[in-house]
Amino acid sequence: MTQDHLWLVDPCASEPYFLAGLGHRPMGGTEATVLRVLSGLAEKGVRSRLFQRADTGSRVSNDPLFYTSLQEAYRAADPSTVIVVINAWKVAIKLRKSHPAARILLWLHNYPGRHNRKMGAALVHAGVEVVCVSHSHATHLRRFLGNAVTGAPKIHVIYNPVSDALKRDATRRDPDLLLFASAPHKGLAEIFERFVAVRQAMPSLSLHVADPGYMTWTTPTPPEGVAMLGPLPQSELHCIMRQALCLFYPQSIFAETFGLVIAEANALGTPVICQRGLGANDEIVSTDDQTLECSDISALVARLTLWRRDPPRIKTQDAFRIEAVVDAWFELLQQPAGVTVAPPEPATTALAS
């Protein structure tokens, strides 16, 4: 791949996004990941174009990326161009018709639904590779796509990145403060139910809810003890996250393909309570004791009681740091089409003191 032939095509984001907004405006985890990876690759000399559904104009002042509208992705490109498409496999197939010689990768950040059963054969036929964001994500996708007749597309695994700026500091933790920092559709109603149950045993607890604010969702009525914070700048959210006893995420409704908020909480030294065996939870937490059978209220109370008495000292896994993630992308972009790049599965450990 030459230095200026990476095209990132995002047909999904409802609003255009730019590096200047990273950390300063509401933004989904996928969009933040895209910007961090492209910015890191720019430091390695890889010049990228980011094609978005909304018309974005062109280059933003002092920004290493070039922004343009989605329609421009269908124009002629150099045969050495590598095209990475976010989530939309049908767009990847359509782009193959416009770019018969280009290497095309589908960067999945979600689990495909049952109506996408035909995507495996279509991706194989079009020669489109897939990048998943965790090993559990890739395992799920292989099972979903499994077809002995048509085969399956080449699948790579590259984690989402955690900013190097997120590190534990000397902030004192509030033993009564729990934090939920995800969109409401990620099991917030169940979070409320379990908070109410836990609070019966620990009535001094409070729950702060920070909505990333990148989409509009129906929010359940908050029970007593819950403070709805709405969208927050990342700096303010991370300040609260440092203070919280834990990231309170004991829901069984929404399976994360990666779980950036989990990795970021651990990077700040904040433990997480999340459902064992759900999505990528077990792979992304840095210690085994952060996953529980969360329908067991007595287990939730016991874990919170332990952490109130003896807050754990943890950090995120090195494989999630931006340098490691950008290196993995750089290696993949240099490889011939079809070569698998997958980081080793991280091993979780007991809580460190």
Summary of the structure (lengths in Angstrom):
residues: 353
radius of gyration: 20.7
end to end distance: 45.5
largest distance: 63.8
contacts: 1126
relative contact order: 0.13
helix: 35%
strand: 18%
